């Protein structure tokens, strides 16, 4: 017989069924939320920025943001924290309408290739992040003679990091290298789409891969004009630097671009294409440019030895390629200390001795004439091939940078310098004083001449000056001339007696004339009164 049901105490089976239903609902909502979150999860891309100063790194980040960056649209932009050992910032890749975010770029920045920073960089490379990572090396046109040593130091640092990773990360690096090599067909025509045909690499191409895609950015290309104006560079020198860069980067499958601050460039499209970001900017074909020396663009997998030779004849591509392999050979760089504190970016500091038969040595020997025009005659000796490593022809000779002029001033003792400057100042003061006196005399003479000329013009215009003296019109000029003659005669004492007598006679004649006039006057009066007297009775 079934037990009666208590209306106030539900059965345990009902409680269990209710709990299971609520759990199913929670699992369903969690599944739906996770599905939505995974569908909207942004692709994460990483860029490791090596080298450059704080200002140059910020300029690179701004250039990467492009014309439609958040800062230009008034939105708040993530700050660039690059004041310490390892800097970081991020950028959002947006669509053409700036409404949806396509991907997020995380930029890790390091300024100096100190081996002590290796523990900071090693956690950045994991099997998940390696396929989505790009390496960028920043160079500056203010010191192109240091470029090869800087690239060599960064490559050695990256290889030191990658060799210390675990087996899984190294296998991932091999897969990334193979995938990057298979994308040659996508960049052969300058595009960035999917590769349909895998082309085999040419000679000297991708035979020294570092494990990740590499892009070299040469900033401040506006300083090219400064090199041309102050150091006398010509097209031959700029072509030499470009050919050397392209030959070295070809071995790593890297791209190259020259940029100028505040000038639009292809930096953003080339970075996005190397990271496989489907951006509206990639709808246009990425064009190469090796003609305009301040707007060079070499896409990855586009270059070859033949294209490098076409730029200028006489360049030894094979010798430079062989020399670079010697430079970055681990067997030739085992002497590097694990925690060196030297700054390899300093031209006067080197953390490794010269490698014999290396390309860096040749590059610096040739460029030494560009850095110190009169400090070394190495360029002249290289012109004949003397001192060149084996396999390098005199086509790389330093006659590209012959000694022309010096920009250095030899040191001088302080007292000697001040004494010379004092003598120069005194001589200059004397010259200025003499010049002022001469100018004053000339001005006084000119004023006198102008006054005389003005007086002559006035006399000519007014005519002779006359005035009345005792009822007699006297010519002032005539009187002045007579007075001058009289004074002159008095000074010479040449006044003769004849002149005095003539004056006395003239004076007596005048007196007699006046007396006769008075006599005639009174006589006329007397004659008028006599007839009146005769008429009286």
FISEKE-77006 format. One record per residue (C-alpha): residue number from 1; z, y, x. Coordinates in Angstrom, 1 decimal, always signed. Layout:
N
 num     up  north   east
 NUM      Z      Y      X
...
//
This chain:
537
 num     up  north   east
   1   +0.0   +0.0   +0.0
   2   -1.0   +3.3   +1.5
   3   +1.7   +5.7   +2.5
   4   +2.0   +8.9   +0.5
   5   +0.5  +12.0   +2.0
   6   +2.8  +14.9   +2.9
   7   +1.1  +18.1   +1.9
   8   +3.2  +20.2   +4.3
   9   +2.5  +18.0   +7.4
  10   -1.2  +17.3   +8.1
  11   -2.2  +14.1   +9.6
  12   -2.4  +13.9  +13.4
  13   -6.1  +12.8  +13.2
  14   -7.0  +16.1  +11.6
  15   -5.4  +18.1  +14.4
  16   -7.3  +16.2  +17.1
  17  -10.6  +16.7  +15.3
  18  -10.0  +20.5  +15.0
  19   -9.1  +20.8  +18.7
  20  -12.2  +18.9  +19.8
  21  -14.4  +21.2  +17.6
  22  -13.0  +24.3  +19.2
  23  -13.5  +22.9  +22.6
  24  -17.1  +22.1  +21.8
  25  -17.6  +25.7  +20.6
  26  -16.1  +27.1  +23.8
  27  -18.4  +24.9  +25.9
  28  -21.4  +26.0  +23.9
  29  -20.6  +29.7  +24.5
  30  -19.9  +29.2  +28.2
  31  -23.3  +27.3  +28.5
  32  -25.1  +30.1  +26.7
  33  -23.4  +32.9  +28.7
  34  -24.1  +31.1  +32.0
  35  -27.8  +30.6  +31.0
  36  -28.2  +34.3  +30.2
  37  -26.5  +35.3  +33.4
  38  -28.7  +32.9  +35.5
  39  -31.8  +34.3  +33.8
  40  -30.8  +37.8  +34.7
  41  -29.5  +37.1  +38.2
  42  -31.3  +39.3  +40.8
  43  -33.0  +37.9  +43.8
  44  -31.0  +38.7  +46.9
  45  -32.9  +39.7  +50.0
  46  -31.5  +40.6  +53.4
  47  -32.7  +42.8  +56.2
  48  -31.1  +42.9  +59.6
  49  -31.8  +46.3  +61.2
  50  -31.5  +46.3  +65.0
  51  -31.3  +49.4  +67.2
  52  -31.7  +53.1  +66.5
  53  -29.2  +55.9  +66.2
  54  -27.2  +56.6  +63.0
  55  -29.7  +59.3  +62.0
  56  -32.7  +57.0  +62.7
  57  -31.1  +54.2  +60.7
  58  -30.5  +56.5  +57.7
  59  -34.0  +57.7  +57.9
  60  -35.3  +54.1  +57.8
  61  -33.2  +53.4  +54.7
  62  -34.6  +56.5  +53.0
  63  -38.2  +55.6  +54.0
  64  -37.7  +52.1  +52.6
  65  -36.5  +53.6  +49.3
  66  -39.9  +55.3  +48.9
  67  -40.9  +58.2  +46.7
  68  -39.2  +56.8  +43.7
  69  -35.9  +56.2  +45.3
  70  -32.6  +56.8  +43.5
  71  -31.8  +59.9  +45.6
  72  -35.1  +61.5  +44.6
  73  -34.5  +60.7  +40.9
  74  -31.0  +62.2  +41.0
  75  -29.2  +58.9  +40.8
  76  -26.3  +58.1  +43.0
  77  -27.4  +56.1  +46.1
  78  -25.3  +53.7  +48.0
  79  -23.9  +55.2  +51.3
  80  -25.1  +54.0  +54.6
  81  -21.9  +52.7  +56.4
  82  -23.2  +52.5  +60.0
  83  -20.5  +54.3  +62.0
  84  -18.9  +51.1  +63.4
  85  -20.1  +47.8  +64.9
  86  -21.8  +46.3  +61.9
  87  -23.1  +48.6  +59.2
  88  -24.1  +47.8  +55.6
  89  -25.9  +49.3  +52.6
  90  -28.1  +48.1  +49.8
  91  -31.1  +49.1  +47.8
  92  -32.4  +48.1  +44.4
  93  -36.1  +47.3  +44.1
  94  -37.2  +48.7  +40.7
  95  -40.4  +48.3  +38.7
  96  -43.0  +51.0  +38.2
  97  -41.1  +52.6  +35.3
  98  -37.7  +52.5  +37.1
  99  -36.2  +50.6  +34.2
 100  -35.7  +47.0  +35.5
 101  -34.4  +45.9  +38.9
 102  -36.6  +43.3  +40.5
 103  -34.5  +42.5  +43.6
 104  -31.6  +43.8  +45.6
 105  -31.9  +44.4  +49.3
 106  -28.8  +44.1  +51.5
 107  -29.3  +45.9  +54.8
 108  -27.1  +44.9  +57.7
 109  -27.2  +47.4  +60.6
 110  -26.3  +47.0  +64.3
 111  -27.0  +49.6  +66.9
 112  -26.4  +47.9  +70.3
 113  -27.3  +44.3  +71.3
 114  -23.9  +43.6  +72.8
 115  -23.2  +39.8  +72.9
 116  -19.7  +40.6  +71.7
 117  -21.2  +41.3  +68.2
 118  -22.5  +37.7  +67.9
 119  -19.4  +36.6  +65.9
 120  -20.1  +39.4  +63.4
 121  -23.7  +38.4  +62.9
 122  -23.4  +34.6  +62.8
 123  -21.9  +34.5  +59.3
 124  -24.9  +36.3  +57.9
 125  -27.2  +33.3  +58.6
 126  -26.6  +30.5  +56.2
 127  -29.0  +27.9  +54.7
 128  -29.1  +30.0  +51.5
 129  -29.8  +33.4  +53.1
 130  -32.1  +32.5  +56.0
 131  -35.2  +32.0  +53.8
 132  -34.6  +35.5  +52.3
 133  -33.9  +37.4  +55.5
 134  -36.1  +39.8  +57.5
 135  -35.4  +41.2  +61.0
 136  -36.4  +44.9  +61.7
 137  -36.3  +46.4  +65.2
 138  -36.2  +50.2  +65.4
 139  -37.8  +52.0  +68.4
 140  -38.1  +55.7  +69.1
 141  -41.1  +57.7  +70.4
 142  -38.8  +59.9  +72.5
 143  -38.5  +57.1  +75.1
 144  -41.5  +54.7  +74.8
 145  -41.0  +53.6  +78.4
 146  -37.9  +51.6  +77.3
 147  -39.5  +49.7  +74.5
 148  -40.3  +46.4  +76.2
 149  -36.8  +46.0  +77.6
 150  -35.2  +46.8  +74.2
 151  -37.4  +44.2  +72.4
 152  -36.6  +41.7  +75.0
 153  -32.8  +42.3  +74.7
 154  -32.9  +41.9  +70.9
 155  -35.0  +38.8  +71.0
 156  -32.6  +37.2  +73.5
 157  -29.7  +38.2  +71.3
 158  -31.2  +36.6  +68.2
 159  -32.1  +33.4  +70.0
 160  -28.5  +33.2  +71.3
 161  -27.3  +33.5  +67.7
 162  -29.7  +30.9  +66.3
 163  -29.0  +28.4  +69.0
 164  -25.3  +28.5  +68.1
 165  -25.8  +27.7  +64.4
 166  -25.2  +24.3  +62.9
 167  -27.8  +21.6  +62.4
 168  -28.5  +22.5  +58.8
 169  -29.1  +26.2  +59.6
 170  -31.5  +25.2  +62.5
 171  -33.4  +22.9  +60.2
 172  -33.7  +25.8  +57.7
 173  -35.0  +28.0  +60.5
 174  -37.7  +25.5  +61.3
 175  -38.7  +25.3  +57.7
 176  -38.8  +29.2  +57.5
 177  -41.0  +29.3  +60.7
 178  -43.4  +26.7  +59.2
 179  -43.6  +28.5  +55.9
 180  -44.2  +31.8  +57.7
 181  -47.0  +30.2  +59.7
 182  -48.5  +28.8  +56.5
 183  -48.7  +32.3  +55.0
 184  -51.3  +33.4  +57.6
 185  -54.0  +33.2  +55.0
 186  -52.2  +35.6  +52.7
 187  -52.2  +38.3  +55.4
 188  -55.5  +37.6  +57.1
 189  -57.2  +40.2  +54.9
 190  -54.3  +42.6  +54.9
 191  -53.0  +41.4  +51.5
 192  -49.6  +40.0  +50.5
 193  -50.3  +37.5  +47.9
 194  -50.0  +33.7  +48.0
 195  -51.9  +31.9  +50.7
 196  -54.7  +29.6  +49.4
 197  -56.0  +28.6  +52.9
 198  -53.8  +28.0  +55.9
 199  -55.5  +29.2  +59.0
 200  -54.5  +27.9  +62.4
 201  -53.0  +30.4  +64.8
 202  -55.1  +31.9  +67.5
 203  -54.4  +32.0  +71.2
 204  -51.2  +33.7  +72.0
 205  -50.2  +34.0  +68.3
 206  -46.8  +32.8  +67.1
 207  -46.2  +30.6  +70.1
 208  -42.7  +32.2  +70.6
 209  -41.3  +32.3  +67.1
 210  -37.7  +33.6  +66.8
 211  -37.1  +31.8  +63.5
 212  -37.4  +34.7  +61.1
 213  -40.1  +37.2  +60.2
 214  -40.0  +40.3  +62.4
 215  -41.1  +43.9  +61.9
 216  -41.1  +46.6  +64.6
 217  -40.9  +50.2  +63.4
 218  -41.7  +52.9  +65.9
 219  -40.1  +56.1  +64.5
 220  -40.7  +59.8  +65.1
 221  -44.4  +59.4  +65.7
 222  -44.6  +63.2  +65.6
 223  -43.3  +63.3  +69.2
 224  -46.7  +61.9  +70.3
 225  -48.0  +65.5  +70.4
 226  -45.0  +66.4  +72.6
 227  -45.9  +63.6  +75.1
 228  -49.4  +64.8  +75.1
 229  -48.5  +68.5  +75.6
 230  -45.6  +68.2  +78.1
 231  -46.4  +65.0  +80.0
 232  -50.1  +65.1  +79.9
 233  -50.6  +61.8  +78.0
 234  -54.2  +61.0  +76.9
 235  -55.8  +58.5  +74.6
 236  -55.8  +55.9  +77.5
 237  -52.0  +56.0  +77.7
 238  -51.4  +55.7  +74.0
 239  -53.9  +52.8  +73.8
 240  -52.1  +51.1  +76.7
 241  -48.7  +51.3  +74.9
 242  -50.3  +50.0  +71.6
 243  -52.1  +47.1  +73.3
 244  -48.9  +46.0  +75.1
 245  -46.9  +46.2  +71.9
 246  -49.5  +44.2  +69.9
 247  -49.8  +41.5  +72.6
 248  -46.0  +41.0  +72.7
 249  -45.5  +41.1  +68.9
 250  -48.4  +38.7  +68.3
 251  -46.4  +36.0  +70.1
 252  -43.6  +36.3  +67.5
 253  -45.9  +36.8  +64.5
 254  -44.5  +40.2  +63.9
 255  -45.8  +43.3  +62.3
 256  -45.9  +46.9  +63.7
 257  -45.9  +50.3  +62.1
 258  -45.5  +53.9  +63.3
 259  -43.6  +56.3  +61.0
 260  -42.9  +60.0  +60.9
 261  -39.9  +61.6  +59.0
 262  -40.8  +63.0  +55.6
 263  -44.4  +61.6  +55.8
 264  -45.6  +58.9  +53.4
 265  -46.3  +55.6  +55.2
 266  -46.9  +51.9  +54.5
 267  -43.4  +50.9  +55.5
 268  -42.2  +50.0  +52.0
 269  -45.3  +47.8  +51.1
 270  -45.2  +45.9  +54.4
 271  -41.5  +45.2  +54.1
 272  -41.8  +44.0  +50.5
 273  -44.7  +41.8  +51.3
 274  -42.9  +40.1  +54.2
 275  -39.9  +39.5  +51.9
 276  -42.2  +38.1  +49.1
 277  -41.0  +40.7  +46.6
 278  -43.4  +41.0  +43.7
 279  -43.5  +44.8  +43.4
 280  -46.1  +47.1  +41.8
 281  -46.6  +48.6  +45.2
 282  -48.2  +45.3  +46.3
 283  -51.0  +45.6  +43.8
 284  -52.9  +47.6  +46.4
 285  -54.2  +45.9  +49.5
 286  -52.2  +46.5  +52.6
 287  -54.6  +48.2  +55.0
 288  -54.4  +48.0  +58.7
 289  -54.8  +51.0  +60.9
 290  -55.2  +51.0  +64.7
 291  -57.3  +54.1  +65.0
 292  -55.0  +57.0  +64.1
 293  -52.5  +57.0  +66.9
 294  -49.6  +58.4  +64.8
 295  -50.2  +56.2  +61.7
 296  -50.6  +52.7  +63.2
 297  -50.1  +49.8  +60.8
 298  -50.5  +46.2  +62.0
 299  -49.7  +43.7  +59.2
 300  -48.3  +40.3  +60.1
 301  -50.8  +37.5  +61.0
 302  -53.7  +40.1  +61.1
 303  -53.9  +40.7  +64.9
 304  -55.6  +38.7  +67.6
 305  -56.5  +38.9  +71.2
 306  -60.1  +39.9  +70.4
 307  -58.9  +42.8  +68.2
 308  -56.6  +44.0  +71.0
 309  -59.3  +43.9  +73.6
 310  -61.6  +46.0  +71.3
 311  -59.2  +48.9  +71.4
 312  -59.9  +49.6  +75.1
 313  -61.6  +47.4  +77.8
 314  -59.8  +46.3  +80.9
 315  -56.5  +45.3  +79.3
 316  -55.3  +41.8  +80.6
 317  -54.1  +40.2  +77.3
 318  -53.6  +36.8  +78.9
 319  -51.5  +38.2  +81.7
 320  -49.2  +40.2  +79.4
 321  -48.7  +37.2  +77.1
 322  -47.8  +34.9  +80.0
 323  -45.5  +37.5  +81.5
 324  -43.6  +37.9  +78.2
 325  -43.1  +34.2  +77.9
 326  -41.5  +34.3  +81.3
 327  -39.3  +37.2  +80.3
 328  -37.8  +35.6  +77.3
 329  -37.5  +32.1  +78.8
 330  -33.8  +31.0  +78.5
 331  -34.0  +29.5  +82.0
 332  -34.6  +33.0  +83.4
 333  -31.7  +34.5  +81.4
 334  -28.8  +32.2  +81.9
 335  -27.0  +34.8  +84.0
 336  -26.3  +37.0  +80.9
 337  -22.5  +37.4  +80.5
 338  -21.1  +36.3  +77.1
 339  -19.3  +39.5  +76.5
 340  -21.2  +42.2  +78.4
 341  -20.1  +45.7  +77.6
 342  -23.2  +47.3  +79.1
 343  -25.5  +49.3  +76.9
 344  -29.1  +48.0  +77.3
 345  -30.4  +51.0  +75.3
 346  -29.4  +53.2  +78.3
 347  -32.4  +53.5  +80.6
 348  -30.1  +53.6  +83.6
 349  -28.2  +50.4  +82.6
 350  -29.5  +46.9  +82.8
 351  -27.6  +43.8  +81.8
 352  -30.0  +41.5  +83.7
 353  -31.9  +41.6  +86.9
 354  -35.7  +41.8  +87.0
 355  -37.5  +38.6  +86.1
 356  -40.3  +37.9  +88.6
 357  -43.8  +37.8  +87.2
 358  -42.5  +39.2  +83.9
 359  -44.3  +41.6  +81.6
 360  -41.3  +43.9  +81.3
 361  -41.4  +44.7  +85.0
 362  -45.1  +45.6  +84.8
 363  -44.7  +47.7  +81.8
 364  -41.9  +49.7  +83.3
 365  -43.7  +50.1  +86.6
 366  -46.7  +51.5  +84.8
 367  -44.7  +53.7  +82.5
 368  -42.6  +55.1  +85.4
 369  -45.3  +57.6  +86.0
 370  -45.0  +58.8  +82.5
 371  -41.2  +59.2  +82.6
 372  -40.9  +60.8  +86.1
 373  -44.4  +62.1  +87.1
 374  -43.4  +62.9  +90.7
 375  -40.5  +60.7  +91.2
 376  -42.5  +57.6  +92.2
 377  -45.8  +56.7  +93.6
 378  -45.7  +53.2  +92.1
 379  -48.5  +54.1  +89.7
 380  -50.9  +54.8  +92.6
 381  -50.1  +51.5  +94.3
 382  -50.6  +49.6  +91.0
 383  -54.0  +51.1  +90.7
 384  -55.3  +48.9  +93.5
 385  -53.4  +45.8  +92.1
 386  -50.7  +45.9  +94.8
 387  -47.3  +44.7  +93.5
 388  -48.7  +43.2  +90.3
 389  -47.3  +39.8  +89.3
 390  -49.5  +36.8  +89.4
 391  -51.9  +36.6  +86.5
 392  -51.9  +40.3  +85.8
 393  -55.1  +42.2  +86.7
 394  -55.3  +45.8  +88.1
 395  -56.5  +46.7  +84.6
 396  -52.9  +47.4  +83.8
 397  -52.6  +49.7  +86.8
 398  -50.4  +52.8  +86.8
 399  -53.3  +55.2  +87.3
 400  -53.0  +55.6  +83.6
 401  -50.0  +57.8  +84.4
 402  -50.9  +59.5  +87.8
 403  -48.4  +62.0  +89.2
 404  -49.3  +65.4  +87.7
 405  -46.3  +67.7  +87.6
 406  -42.6  +67.4  +87.8
 407  -40.1  +68.2  +85.1
 408  -37.1  +67.8  +87.4
 409  -35.3  +70.5  +89.3
 410  -33.7  +69.6  +92.6
 411  -30.0  +70.4  +92.9
 412  -29.2  +73.8  +94.6
 413  -25.9  +75.1  +95.9
 414  -24.2  +77.5  +93.4
 415  -23.8  +80.3  +95.9
 416  -27.3  +80.1  +97.1
 417  -28.6  +80.1  +93.6
 418  -26.5  +83.2  +92.7
 419  -27.6  +85.0  +95.8
 420  -31.3  +84.4  +95.0
 421  -30.8  +85.5  +91.4
 422  -29.0  +88.7  +92.6
 423  -31.8  +89.6  +94.9
 424  -34.3  +89.0  +92.2
 425  -32.3  +91.2  +89.7
 426  -31.9  +94.0  +92.3
 427  -35.6  +94.0  +93.1
 428  -36.5  +94.0  +89.4
 429  -34.1  +96.9  +88.8
 430  -35.7  +98.9  +91.6
 431  -39.1  +98.2  +90.3
 432  -38.1  +99.3  +86.8
 433  -36.5 +102.5  +88.2
 434  -39.7 +103.4  +90.2
 435  -41.7 +102.7  +87.2
 436  -39.6 +104.9  +85.0
 437  -39.9 +107.8  +87.6
 438  -43.6 +107.4  +87.8
 439  -43.9 +107.4  +84.0
 440  -41.7 +110.5  +83.8
 441  -43.9 +112.4  +86.3
 442  -47.0 +111.4  +84.6
 443  -45.6 +112.5  +81.3
 444  -44.5 +115.9  +82.7
 445  -47.9 +116.5  +84.2
 446  -49.6 +115.5  +81.0
 447  -47.4 +117.9  +79.0
 448  -48.3 +120.8  +81.4
 449  -52.0 +120.0  +81.1
 450  -51.7 +119.8  +77.3
 451  -49.9 +123.2  +77.2
 452  -52.6 +124.9  +79.3
 453  -55.3 +123.4  +77.2
 454  -53.5 +124.6  +74.0
 455  -53.2 +128.1  +75.5
 456  -56.9 +128.3  +76.4
 457  -57.8 +127.2  +72.9
 458  -55.5 +129.9  +71.4
 459  -57.0 +132.7  +73.6
 460  -60.5 +131.6  +72.8
 461  -59.7 +131.6  +69.1
 462  -57.8 +135.0  +68.9
 463  -59.7 +137.0  +71.5
 464  -58.3 +139.6  +73.9
 465  -54.8 +141.1  +73.0
 466  -54.7 +144.9  +72.7
 467  -52.0 +147.4  +71.9
 468  -51.6 +151.2  +71.5
 469  -49.9 +153.1  +74.3
 470  -49.7 +156.9  +73.6
 471  -52.7 +156.8  +71.4
 472  -54.7 +154.9  +73.9
 473  -55.9 +151.3  +73.3
 474  -54.9 +149.2  +76.2
 475  -56.2 +145.7  +77.0
 476  -53.3 +143.5  +77.8
 477  -55.2 +141.1  +79.9
 478  -56.8 +143.9  +81.9
 479  -53.5 +145.5  +82.5
 480  -51.9 +142.2  +83.6
 481  -54.7 +141.6  +86.0
 482  -54.3 +145.2  +87.4
 483  -50.5 +144.7  +87.7
 484  -51.0 +141.5  +89.6
 485  -53.5 +143.1  +91.9
 486  -51.1 +146.0  +92.5
 487  -48.3 +143.7  +93.3
 488  -50.5 +141.7  +95.6
 489  -51.6 +144.8  +97.4
 490  -48.0 +146.0  +97.7
 491  -47.0 +142.8  +99.3
 492  -49.8 +142.9 +101.8
 493  -49.1 +146.6 +102.4
 494  -52.8 +147.5 +102.1
 495  -52.4 +150.5  +99.9
 496  -54.4 +153.2 +101.7
 497  -54.2 +157.0 +101.7
 498  -57.5 +157.4  +99.9
 499  -56.0 +155.7  +96.9
 500  -53.0 +158.1  +96.9
 501  -55.2 +161.2  +97.3
 502  -57.6 +160.1  +94.6
 503  -54.6 +159.7  +92.3
 504  -53.3 +163.2  +93.1
 505  -56.7 +164.8  +92.4
 506  -56.9 +162.9  +89.2
 507  -53.4 +164.1  +88.2
 508  -54.1 +167.8  +89.0
 509  -57.3 +167.5  +87.0
 510  -55.5 +166.3  +84.0
 511  -52.9 +169.2  +84.3
 512  -55.6 +171.9  +84.5
 513  -57.4 +170.5  +81.6
 514  -54.2 +170.6  +79.5
 515  -53.6 +174.3  +80.6
 516  -57.1 +175.3  +79.6
 517  -56.7 +173.7  +76.2
 518  -53.5 +175.6  +75.5
 519  -55.0 +178.9  +76.8
 520  -58.0 +178.5  +74.5
 521  -55.7 +177.8  +71.5
 522  -53.6 +180.9  +71.9
 523  -56.7 +183.1  +72.5
 524  -58.2 +181.9  +69.3
 525  -55.1 +183.0  +67.5
 526  -55.2 +186.4  +68.9
 527  -58.8 +187.0  +68.0
 528  -58.1 +186.1  +64.4
 529  -55.3 +188.8  +64.0
 530  -57.3 +191.8  +65.5
 531  -59.6 +192.6  +62.5
 532  -56.6 +192.9  +60.2
 533  -55.1 +195.7  +62.3
 534  -58.4 +197.7  +62.3
 535  -58.5 +197.9  +58.5
 536  -55.1 +199.8  +58.1
 537  -55.2 +203.7  +57.4
//
